[in-house]
Amino acid sequence: MRKFLSFFAVICSVMTFAQQQGKLRKVAAVGFLNVENLWDTIRSADYIDGTKDIKNPAFHRSIPLDSIKFLEAEKYDGQWSDGALKGKKVVRYQSGSEEFTPKSAKNYNTKIYNAKLANEAKVISELGSQYTKTAPAVVGLIEVENRQVIEDLIKQPALAKFDYGIIHYNSYDYRGIDVALIYQKRRFTITNSLKKELKVYGDNGKREYTRDILVVTGFLDNEKVAFFMNHWPSRRGGEAISLPKRNAAAALLKQQMDSIRTADPSTKLFAMGDFNDDPVSSSLKNHLKAQANPKDLTEENPYLNLMYPLYKKGIASLAYQDAPNLFDQIIVSKNLISDQVTKEYSVFKAEIFAPAYLVNKEGNYKGYPFRSWNGDQFTGGYSDHFPAFVILQKEP
């Protein structure tokens, strides 16, 4: 494990931007980070007012518990989904919210929250900067509680000067965590955004609530693009028994990607996130049909997994019980693959970002990602996943 991560660190400290500027005329970094439970310090609940427009995410919001008494709501024990909630005003308590408060065993107070924000902002600001000399143009976020924590994040000194905008919707996830996207407003212009609800069920037939897939379309430096932010169902209960849920996520993602590509084949697609599966897993290979090699790209199979070569080299983004995995991946459409620099963006390279400060230096978890929590103890670390990014290049 230690050997694998030391090799990992060497790979991620490759050539500088200065050495590459002859090739990288105009560049952009797109990446994402699992921020490992970025919660505020206030216990919250989900509130949906289905008497208005249930399809409008403005009426699905995270609220502090002490605000519930001011809202009209009713007890609801059924399936937490759009159709079932029509005509109802419902409060649903988040199972993870109580854990991240000053009164919890974690003693999660303002000081820890601010340290957590500063840490995540530092990582984000440096994604791809060895090539671009600036912060990434677009960044996906995984495990955020609500919009407020993202607002607080982009106001951190390391990020504030880049004027990031936010795209976030509350999901039905049982813990209360969501995915989101932040973007530099001067570089990315949104044309549309939506969430696609992933409906999966346990062996007992009951709905299991997980994260939505976030779909965002727009123009990155005047080129038409689409981003698909993912945090697929975990391997809780075992890899094999939970695989059908990730297969369902892969099918939903492919349907969304195919839809946008059919509407306009020139749109450049980026699917990224924590897939809770490796590049060789059935969900990604057989259901999303993400190809391992550019030579295998066709009109029927137009999506390339940029992380497959890294996986074959033994590079990982996390490890559990000494088993390394590359769950954090970026998959792109074939119109982003080119043998030469042209007037449109193409992929230069993709990396797992693991500078020394993100790697645990001691103890039983030496060489693992330097995570924020060891049980209920705040470590001062960053995340239990290494982030990933892709560098795009084109002529000026």
C-alpha positions as a Markdown table, in Angstrom:
| # | Residue | x | y | z |
|---|---|---|---|---|
| 1 | Met | 0.0 | 0.0 | 0.0 |
| 2 | Arg | 2.8 | 2.4 | 0.9 |
| 3 | Lys | 4.8 | 1.6 | -2.2 |
| 4 | Phe | 1.7 | 2.1 | -4.3 |
| 5 | Leu | 1.1 | 5.6 | -2.9 |
| 6 | Ser | 4.7 | 6.7 | -3.0 |
| 7 | Phe | 4.6 | 5.9 | -6.8 |
| 8 | Phe | 1.3 | 7.7 | -6.8 |
| 9 | Ala | 3.0 | 10.9 | -5.4 |
| 10 | Val | 5.7 | 10.8 | -8.1 |
| 11 | Ile | 3.1 | 10.5 | -10.9 |
| 12 | Cys | 1.2 | 13.5 | -9.5 |
| 13 | Ser | 4.3 | 15.7 | -9.3 |
| 14 | Val | 5.0 | 15.7 | -13.0 |
| 15 | Met | 6.3 | 18.4 | -15.3 |
| 16 | Thr | 5.5 | 22.0 | -14.7 |
| 17 | Phe | 3.3 | 24.3 | -16.8 |
| 18 | Ala | 6.4 | 26.3 | -17.8 |
| 19 | Gln | 7.9 | 23.2 | -19.5 |
| 20 | Gln | 4.6 | 22.6 | -21.4 |
| 21 | Gln | 3.7 | 26.1 | -22.4 |
| 22 | Gly | 4.9 | 25.5 | -26.0 |
| 23 | Lys | 2.0 | 23.0 | -26.3 |
| 24 | Leu | -0.6 | 24.3 | -23.9 |
| 25 | Arg | -1.6 | 27.5 | -25.6 |
| 26 | Lys | -4.9 | 28.1 | -23.9 |
| 27 | Val | -5.8 | 25.8 | -21.0 |
| 28 | Ala | -8.6 | 25.1 | -18.6 |
| 29 | Ala | -8.8 | 22.7 | -15.6 |
| 30 | Val | -12.0 | 20.9 | -14.8 |
| 31 | Gly | -12.0 | 18.8 | -11.6 |
| 32 | Phe | -13.9 | 17.6 | -8.5 |
| 33 | Leu | -13.4 | 16.9 | -4.9 |
| 34 | Asn | -15.1 | 14.8 | -2.3 |
| 35 | Val | -15.2 | 17.3 | 0.6 |
| 36 | Glu | -15.9 | 14.5 | 3.1 |
| 37 | Asn | -19.0 | 15.7 | 5.0 |
| 38 | Leu | -19.0 | 19.4 | 4.6 |
| 39 | Trp | -21.8 | 20.3 | 7.0 |
| 40 | Asp | -22.5 | 23.5 | 8.8 |
| 41 | Thr | -22.9 | 23.4 | 12.6 |
| 42 | Ile | -26.7 | 23.6 | 12.7 |
| 43 | Arg | -28.9 | 20.6 | 12.8 |
| 44 | Ser | -31.2 | 20.7 | 9.7 |
| 45 | Ala | -34.1 | 18.9 | 8.0 |
| 46 | Asp | -35.4 | 18.8 | 4.4 |
| 47 | Tyr | -38.6 | 20.7 | 3.7 |
| 48 | Ile | -40.8 | 20.3 | 0.6 |
| 49 | Asp | -43.9 | 22.4 | -0.1 |
| 50 | Gly | -45.7 | 20.2 | -2.5 |
| 51 | Thr | -48.7 | 22.5 | -2.6 |
| 52 | Lys | -46.8 | 24.7 | -5.0 |
| 53 | Asp | -44.6 | 23.3 | -7.8 |
| 54 | Ile | -43.0 | 20.1 | -6.7 |
| 55 | Lys | -40.8 | 20.1 | -9.8 |
| 56 | Asn | -39.3 | 23.5 | -8.8 |
| 57 | Pro | -36.3 | 22.8 | -6.5 |
| 58 | Ala | -36.8 | 26.2 | -4.9 |
| 59 | Phe | -39.5 | 24.5 | -2.8 |
| 60 | His | -37.2 | 21.7 | -1.7 |
| 61 | Arg | -34.8 | 23.2 | 0.8 |
| 62 | Ser | -32.7 | 22.5 | 3.8 |
| 63 | Ile | -33.9 | 24.3 | 6.9 |
| 64 | Pro | -32.6 | 24.6 | 10.5 |
| 65 | Leu | -34.6 | 22.5 | 13.0 |
| 66 | Asp | -35.6 | 25.5 | 15.0 |
| 67 | Ser | -37.4 | 27.0 | 11.9 |
| 68 | Ile | -39.8 | 24.0 | 11.6 |
| 69 | Lys | -42.2 | 25.5 | 14.2 |
| 70 | Phe | -42.7 | 28.5 | 11.9 |
| 71 | Leu | -43.7 | 26.2 | 8.9 |
| 72 | Glu | -46.9 | 24.4 | 8.2 |
| 73 | Ala | -46.0 | 20.7 | 7.8 |
| 74 | Glu | -47.5 | 17.3 | 8.3 |
| 75 | Lys | -46.3 | 13.9 | 9.4 |
| 76 | Tyr | -45.4 | 11.7 | 6.3 |
| 77 | Asp | -44.2 | 8.1 | 6.4 |
| 78 | Gly | -44.5 | 7.2 | 2.7 |
| 79 | Gln | -42.0 | 7.2 | -0.2 |
| 80 | Trp | -40.1 | 10.5 | -0.3 |
| 81 | Ser | -40.6 | 11.4 | -4.0 |
| 82 | Asp | -42.0 | 14.0 | -6.2 |
| 83 | Gly | -45.3 | 12.4 | -7.1 |
| 84 | Ala | -46.1 | 11.1 | -3.6 |
| 85 | Leu | -45.5 | 14.5 | -2.1 |
| 86 | Lys | -47.8 | 16.4 | -4.4 |
| 87 | Gly | -50.2 | 18.5 | -2.3 |
| 88 | Lys | -48.3 | 18.0 | 0.9 |
| 89 | Lys | -46.0 | 20.0 | 3.1 |
| 90 | Val | -43.5 | 17.7 | 4.6 |
| 91 | Val | -40.4 | 17.8 | 6.9 |
| 92 | Arg | -37.9 | 15.0 | 6.7 |
| 93 | Tyr | -35.1 | 14.8 | 9.2 |
| 94 | Gln | -31.5 | 14.2 | 7.9 |
| 95 | Ser | -29.8 | 11.3 | 9.6 |
| 96 | Gly | -26.3 | 12.8 | 9.3 |
| 97 | Ser | -27.2 | 16.3 | 10.5 |
| 98 | Glu | -27.1 | 15.7 | 14.3 |
| 99 | Glu | -23.6 | 14.2 | 14.1 |
| 100 | Phe | -22.1 | 17.5 | 12.9 |
| 101 | Thr | -23.2 | 19.9 | 15.7 |
| 102 | Pro | -21.4 | 21.4 | 18.7 |
| 103 | Lys | -23.4 | 19.1 | 21.0 |
| 104 | Ser | -22.4 | 15.9 | 19.2 |
| 105 | Ala | -19.5 | 13.6 | 20.1 |
| 106 | Lys | -17.5 | 15.4 | 17.3 |
| 107 | Asn | -17.9 | 18.7 | 19.1 |
| 108 | Tyr | -18.3 | 20.1 | 15.6 |
| 109 | Asn | -18.0 | 23.9 | 16.3 |
| 110 | Thr | -17.4 | 27.0 | 14.3 |
| 111 | Lys | -13.6 | 26.7 | 14.7 |
| 112 | Ile | -13.6 | 23.2 | 13.2 |
| 113 | Tyr | -16.1 | 24.3 | 10.5 |
| 114 | Asn | -13.9 | 27.2 | 9.5 |
| 115 | Ala | -10.8 | 25.0 | 9.4 |
| 116 | Lys | -12.6 | 22.5 | 7.2 |
| 117 | Leu | -13.7 | 25.3 | 4.8 |
| 118 | Ala | -10.1 | 26.7 | 4.6 |
| 119 | Asn | -8.7 | 23.2 | 3.9 |
| 120 | Glu | -11.2 | 22.4 | 1.1 |
| 121 | Ala | -10.7 | 25.8 | -0.5 |
| 122 | Lys | -6.9 | 25.3 | -0.6 |
| 123 | Val | -7.3 | 22.0 | -2.4 |
| 124 | Ile | -9.8 | 23.4 | -4.9 |
| 125 | Ser | -7.6 | 26.4 | -5.7 |
| 126 | Glu | -4.7 | 24.2 | -6.6 |
| 127 | Leu | -6.4 | 21.6 | -8.8 |
| 128 | Gly | -4.5 | 21.7 | -12.1 |
| 129 | Ser | -2.6 | 24.8 | -11.2 |
| 130 | Gln | 0.8 | 23.3 | -12.1 |
| 131 | Tyr | -0.5 | 23.5 | -15.7 |
| 132 | Thr | -2.8 | 26.5 | -15.6 |
| 133 | Lys | -1.3 | 28.8 | -13.0 |
| 134 | Thr | -4.8 | 29.5 | -11.8 |
| 135 | Ala | -7.8 | 27.9 | -10.1 |
| 136 | Pro | -10.0 | 25.5 | -12.1 |
| 137 | Ala | -12.7 | 26.8 | -14.3 |
| 138 | Val | -15.3 | 24.3 | -13.2 |
| 139 | Val | -15.2 | 22.1 | -10.0 |
| 140 | Gly | -17.6 | 19.4 | -8.8 |
| 141 | Leu | -18.3 | 19.0 | -5.1 |
| 142 | Ile | -19.3 | 15.8 | -3.4 |
| 143 | Glu | -20.8 | 15.5 | 0.2 |
| 144 | Val | -22.1 | 19.0 | 0.7 |
| 145 | Glu | -25.0 | 19.5 | 3.1 |
| 146 | Asn | -26.7 | 22.5 | 1.5 |
| 147 | Arg | -26.1 | 25.6 | -0.5 |
| 148 | Gln | -25.0 | 27.6 | 2.5 |
| 149 | Val | -21.8 | 25.6 | 3.1 |
| 150 | Ile | -21.0 | 26.1 | -0.6 |
| 151 | Glu | -21.6 | 29.9 | -0.2 |
| 152 | Asp | -19.2 | 29.8 | 2.8 |
| 153 | Leu | -16.7 | 27.8 | 0.8 |
| 154 | Ile | -16.4 | 30.1 | -2.2 |
| 155 | Lys | -15.9 | 33.1 | 0.1 |
| 156 | Gln | -12.7 | 31.6 | 1.5 |
| 157 | Pro | -9.6 | 33.7 | 0.7 |
| 158 | Ala | -8.2 | 31.0 | -1.5 |
| 159 | Leu | -11.3 | 31.1 | -3.7 |
| 160 | Ala | -13.0 | 34.5 | -3.3 |
| 161 | Lys | -11.0 | 36.3 | -6.0 |
| 162 | Phe | -12.1 | 33.8 | -8.7 |
| 163 | Asp | -15.8 | 34.8 | -8.4 |
| 164 | Tyr | -17.3 | 31.3 | -8.4 |
| 165 | Gly | -21.0 | 30.7 | -9.0 |
| 166 | Ile | -23.0 | 27.8 | -7.6 |
| 167 | Ile | -25.3 | 25.1 | -9.0 |
| 168 | His | -26.9 | 23.0 | -6.3 |
| 169 | Tyr | -30.1 | 21.2 | -5.6 |
| 170 | Asn | -31.2 | 19.3 | -2.5 |
| 171 | Ser | -31.4 | 15.6 | -3.0 |
| 172 | Tyr | -33.4 | 12.9 | -1.2 |
| 173 | Asp | -30.2 | 11.3 | 0.2 |
| 174 | Tyr | -30.9 | 9.6 | 3.5 |
| 175 | Arg | -27.9 | 11.3 | 5.2 |
| 176 | Gly | -28.6 | 14.7 | 3.8 |
| 177 | Ile | -25.6 | 15.1 | 1.5 |
| 178 | Asp | -25.7 | 16.4 | -2.1 |
| 179 | Val | -23.5 | 17.0 | -5.2 |
| 180 | Ala | -22.9 | 20.5 | -6.6 |
| 181 | Leu | -20.9 | 22.4 | -9.1 |
| 182 | Ile | -19.0 | 25.7 | -8.8 |
| 183 | Tyr | -17.7 | 27.6 | -11.8 |
| 184 | Gln | -15.8 | 30.8 | -12.6 |
| 185 | Lys | -18.4 | 33.1 | -13.9 |
| 186 | Arg | -16.1 | 34.8 | -16.4 |
| 187 | Arg | -15.3 | 31.5 | -18.0 |
| 188 | Phe | -18.5 | 29.4 | -17.8 |
| 189 | Thr | -22.0 | 30.5 | -18.8 |
| 190 | Ile | -24.9 | 28.3 | -17.8 |
| 191 | Thr | -27.7 | 27.5 | -20.3 |
| 192 | Asn | -29.5 | 24.9 | -18.2 |
| 193 | Ser | -29.3 | 22.8 | -15.0 |
| 194 | Leu | -31.4 | 20.1 | -13.5 |
| 195 | Lys | -31.2 | 17.2 | -11.1 |
| 196 | Lys | -32.1 | 13.6 | -12.2 |
| 197 | Glu | -33.4 | 11.6 | -9.3 |
| 198 | Leu | -31.9 | 8.1 | -9.0 |
| 199 | Lys | -34.5 | 5.7 | -7.7 |
| 200 | Val | -33.1 | 2.5 | -6.2 |
| 201 | Tyr | -34.5 | -0.2 | -4.0 |
| 202 | Gly | -33.3 | -2.6 | -1.3 |
| 203 | Asp | -33.9 | -6.3 | -1.2 |
| 204 | Asn | -37.0 | -5.7 | 0.8 |
| 205 | Gly | -38.4 | -3.6 | -2.0 |
| 206 | Lys | -38.2 | -0.3 | -0.1 |
| 207 | Arg | -36.8 | 2.8 | -1.7 |
| 208 | Glu | -33.3 | 3.7 | -0.7 |
| 209 | Tyr | -32.6 | 7.4 | -0.9 |
| 210 | Thr | -29.3 | 8.4 | -2.5 |
| 211 | Arg | -27.8 | 11.3 | -4.4 |
| 212 | Asp | -29.2 | 12.8 | -7.6 |
| 213 | Ile | -27.1 | 13.2 | -10.8 |
| 214 | Leu | -26.6 | 16.9 | -11.4 |
| 215 | Val | -26.8 | 17.9 | -15.1 |
| 216 | Val | -25.4 | 21.3 | -16.2 |
| 217 | Thr | -25.1 | 22.6 | -19.7 |
| 218 | Gly | -23.4 | 25.8 | -20.9 |
| 219 | Phe | -20.4 | 27.4 | -22.6 |
| 220 | Leu | -16.9 | 27.0 | -21.3 |
| 221 | Asp | -14.7 | 29.7 | -22.9 |
| 222 | Asn | -17.4 | 29.9 | -25.6 |
| 223 | Glu | -17.5 | 26.1 | -26.3 |
| 224 | Lys | -20.7 | 24.1 | -25.7 |
| 225 | Val | -20.2 | 21.7 | -22.9 |
| 226 | Ala | -22.3 | 19.5 | -20.5 |
| 227 | Phe | -21.3 | 18.4 | -17.0 |
| 228 | Phe | -22.7 | 15.4 | -15.1 |
| 229 | Met | -21.9 | 15.3 | -11.4 |
| 230 | Asn | -22.2 | 11.9 | -9.7 |
| 231 | His | -22.0 | 10.3 | -6.3 |
| 232 | Trp | -23.2 | 6.8 | -6.9 |
| 233 | Pro | -24.7 | 4.4 | -4.2 |
| 234 | Ser | -22.0 | 3.0 | -1.9 |
| 235 | Arg | -20.9 | -0.6 | -1.5 |
| 236 | Arg | -22.7 | -0.8 | 1.9 |
| 237 | Gly | -23.7 | -4.4 | 2.4 |
| 238 | Gly | -21.0 | -5.6 | 0.0 |
| 239 | Glu | -19.8 | -4.9 | -3.5 |
| 240 | Ala | -21.8 | -7.6 | -5.3 |
| 241 | Ile | -25.1 | -7.1 | -3.4 |
| 242 | Ser | -25.0 | -3.3 | -4.0 |
| 243 | Leu | -23.8 | -3.4 | -7.6 |
| 244 | Pro | -27.4 | -3.3 | -9.1 |
| 245 | Lys | -27.8 | 0.2 | -7.6 |
| 246 | Arg | -24.7 | 1.4 | -9.3 |
| 247 | Asn | -25.8 | -0.3 | -12.5 |
| 248 | Ala | -29.0 | 1.7 | -12.3 |
| 249 | Ala | -27.0 | 4.9 | -11.8 |
| 250 | Ala | -24.9 | 4.1 | -14.8 |
| 251 | Ala | -28.0 | 3.5 | -16.9 |
| 252 | Leu | -29.5 | 6.9 | -15.8 |
| 253 | Leu | -26.2 | 8.7 | -16.5 |
| 254 | Lys | -25.9 | 7.1 | -20.0 |
| 255 | Gln | -29.5 | 8.1 | -20.8 |
| 256 | Gln | -28.8 | 11.7 | -19.8 |
| 257 | Met | -25.5 | 11.8 | -21.7 |
| 258 | Asp | -27.0 | 10.2 | -24.8 |
| 259 | Ser | -29.9 | 12.6 | -24.7 |
| 260 | Ile | -27.7 | 15.7 | -24.8 |
| 261 | Arg | -25.4 | 14.2 | -27.4 |
| 262 | Thr | -28.3 | 13.4 | -29.6 |
| 263 | Ala | -29.7 | 16.9 | -29.4 |
| 264 | Asp | -26.4 | 18.4 | -30.3 |
| 265 | Pro | -23.4 | 16.1 | -31.2 |
| 266 | Ser | -21.0 | 19.0 | -30.9 |
| 267 | Thr | -21.6 | 19.4 | -27.2 |
| 268 | Lys | -18.5 | 18.2 | -25.2 |
| 269 | Leu | -19.5 | 16.0 | -22.3 |
| 270 | Phe | -17.8 | 15.5 | -18.9 |
| 271 | Ala | -19.1 | 12.9 | -16.4 |
| 272 | Met | -17.2 | 12.9 | -13.2 |
| 273 | Gly | -17.5 | 12.0 | -9.5 |
| 274 | Asp | -17.2 | 9.2 | -7.0 |
| 275 | Phe | -18.7 | 6.2 | -8.8 |
| 276 | Asn | -18.0 | 3.8 | -5.9 |
| 277 | Asp | -16.7 | 1.4 | -8.6 |
| 278 | Asp | -13.4 | 1.0 | -10.4 |
| 279 | Pro | -13.0 | 1.7 | -14.2 |
| 280 | Val | -13.3 | -2.1 | -14.8 |
| 281 | Ser | -16.5 | -2.6 | -12.9 |
| 282 | Ser | -19.6 | -3.8 | -14.6 |
| 283 | Ser | -21.5 | -0.5 | -14.0 |
| 284 | Leu | -18.9 | 1.5 | -15.9 |
| 285 | Lys | -17.9 | -1.0 | -18.6 |
| 286 | Asn | -21.2 | -2.7 | -19.4 |
| 287 | His | -23.9 | -0.2 | -18.5 |
| 288 | Leu | -22.3 | 3.2 | -19.1 |
| 289 | Lys | -20.1 | 1.6 | -21.7 |
| 290 | Ala | -17.1 | 3.8 | -20.9 |
| 291 | Gln | -14.2 | 2.8 | -23.1 |
| 292 | Ala | -10.7 | 2.1 | -21.9 |
| 293 | Asn | -8.9 | 3.1 | -25.1 |
| 294 | Pro | -9.5 | 6.0 | -27.6 |
| 295 | Lys | -9.2 | 3.4 | -30.4 |
| 296 | Asp | -12.3 | 1.8 | -29.2 |
| 297 | Leu | -14.5 | 4.9 | -29.5 |
| 298 | Thr | -17.3 | 4.7 | -32.0 |
| 299 | Glu | -20.6 | 6.4 | -32.6 |
| 300 | Glu | -22.3 | 3.7 | -30.6 |
| 301 | Asn | -19.7 | 3.9 | -27.8 |
| 302 | Pro | -18.6 | 7.5 | -27.6 |
| 303 | Tyr | -17.4 | 7.8 | -24.0 |
| 304 | Leu | -13.8 | 7.4 | -22.8 |
| 305 | Asn | -12.8 | 6.8 | -19.2 |
| 306 | Leu | -9.7 | 8.9 | -18.7 |
| 307 | Met | -8.8 | 7.1 | -15.5 |
| 308 | Tyr | -8.4 | 3.7 | -17.0 |
| 309 | Pro | -4.7 | 4.1 | -17.8 |
| 310 | Leu | -4.1 | 5.3 | -14.2 |
| 311 | Tyr | -6.0 | 2.3 | -12.8 |
| 312 | Lys | -3.8 | 0.0 | -14.9 |
| 313 | Lys | -0.7 | 1.6 | -13.4 |
| 314 | Gly | -2.0 | 0.9 | -9.9 |
| 315 | Ile | -2.9 | 4.5 | -9.1 |
| 316 | Ala | -5.9 | 4.9 | -6.7 |
| 317 | Ser | -7.9 | 7.7 | -5.2 |
| 318 | Leu | -8.8 | 6.0 | -1.9 |
| 319 | Ala | -8.1 | 2.9 | 0.1 |
| 320 | Tyr | -10.3 | 0.8 | 2.4 |
| 321 | Gln | -8.8 | -1.9 | 4.6 |
| 322 | Asp | -5.6 | -1.8 | 2.5 |
| 323 | Ala | -7.5 | -2.3 | -0.7 |
| 324 | Pro | -6.8 | 0.5 | -3.2 |
| 325 | Asn | -9.6 | 1.7 | -5.4 |
| 326 | Leu | -9.9 | 4.3 | -8.2 |
| 327 | Phe | -13.5 | 5.3 | -7.6 |
| 328 | Asp | -13.0 | 9.0 | -8.5 |
| 329 | Gln | -13.1 | 9.2 | -12.3 |
| 330 | Ile | -13.6 | 11.5 | -15.3 |
| 331 | Ile | -15.3 | 10.3 | -18.4 |
| 332 | Val | -15.5 | 12.4 | -21.6 |
| 333 | Ser | -17.1 | 12.2 | -25.0 |
| 334 | Lys | -15.0 | 11.4 | -28.0 |
| 335 | Asn | -15.1 | 14.9 | -29.4 |
| 336 | Leu | -12.7 | 15.9 | -26.6 |
| 337 | Ile | -10.1 | 13.4 | -27.9 |
| 338 | Ser | -7.6 | 14.7 | -30.4 |
| 339 | Asp | -4.0 | 13.9 | -31.5 |
| 340 | Gln | -3.1 | 17.5 | -31.9 |
| 341 | Val | -3.8 | 21.0 | -30.5 |
| 342 | Thr | -6.7 | 22.6 | -32.4 |
| 343 | Lys | -8.9 | 25.6 | -32.1 |
| 344 | Glu | -11.3 | 23.7 | -29.9 |
| 345 | Tyr | -10.7 | 22.2 | -26.4 |
| 346 | Ser | -9.4 | 18.6 | -26.2 |
| 347 | Val | -8.0 | 16.6 | -23.4 |
| 348 | Phe | -4.3 | 17.1 | -22.6 |
| 349 | Lys | -4.2 | 14.9 | -19.5 |
| 350 | Ala | -6.1 | 13.7 | -16.5 |
| 351 | Glu | -4.6 | 13.2 | -13.0 |
| 352 | Ile | -5.4 | 12.2 | -9.5 |
| 353 | Phe | -4.2 | 15.1 | -7.3 |
| 354 | Ala | -2.1 | 13.9 | -4.4 |
| 355 | Pro | 0.4 | 16.5 | -3.2 |
| 356 | Ala | 2.3 | 15.6 | 0.0 |
| 357 | Tyr | -0.1 | 17.6 | 2.3 |
| 358 | Leu | -3.0 | 15.4 | 1.2 |
| 359 | Val | -1.3 | 12.2 | 2.1 |
| 360 | Asn | -1.3 | 10.8 | 5.7 |
| 361 | Lys | 2.3 | 10.7 | 6.9 |
| 362 | Glu | 2.1 | 8.4 | 10.0 |
| 363 | Gly | 0.2 | 5.7 | 11.9 |
| 364 | Asn | -1.8 | 2.8 | 10.6 |
| 365 | Tyr | -3.1 | 4.9 | 7.7 |
| 366 | Lys | 0.3 | 6.2 | 6.4 |
| 367 | Gly | 0.0 | 6.7 | 2.7 |
| 368 | Tyr | -3.8 | 7.0 | 2.7 |
| 369 | Pro | -5.6 | 10.2 | 1.9 |
| 370 | Phe | -5.3 | 12.6 | 4.9 |
| 371 | Arg | -8.9 | 12.6 | 5.9 |
| 372 | Ser | -10.7 | 15.1 | 8.2 |
| 373 | Trp | -12.0 | 12.7 | 10.8 |
| 374 | Asn | -10.6 | 9.8 | 12.7 |
| 375 | Gly | -13.8 | 8.6 | 14.4 |
| 376 | Asp | -15.0 | 11.6 | 16.3 |
| 377 | Gln | -11.6 | 13.3 | 16.3 |
| 378 | Phe | -11.0 | 16.2 | 13.8 |
| 379 | Thr | -7.5 | 15.5 | 12.4 |
| 380 | Gly | -7.0 | 18.8 | 10.5 |
| 381 | Gly | -7.0 | 16.8 | 7.3 |
| 382 | Tyr | -8.8 | 17.3 | 4.0 |
| 383 | Ser | -10.7 | 14.3 | 2.7 |
| 384 | Asp | -10.8 | 10.5 | 2.5 |
| 385 | His | -10.5 | 10.7 | -1.3 |
| 386 | Phe | -7.9 | 12.3 | -3.5 |
| 387 | Pro | -9.4 | 14.7 | -6.0 |
| 388 | Ala | -9.2 | 14.4 | -9.8 |
| 389 | Phe | -8.9 | 16.8 | -12.6 |
| 390 | Val | -8.5 | 17.0 | -16.4 |
| 391 | Ile | -6.5 | 19.6 | -18.3 |
| 392 | Leu | -8.0 | 20.9 | -21.6 |
| 393 | Gln | -6.0 | 22.6 | -24.2 |
| 394 | Lys | -6.5 | 24.5 | -27.5 |
| 395 | Glu | -4.9 | 27.1 | -29.7 |
| 396 | Pro | -5.3 | 30.7 | -28.5 |
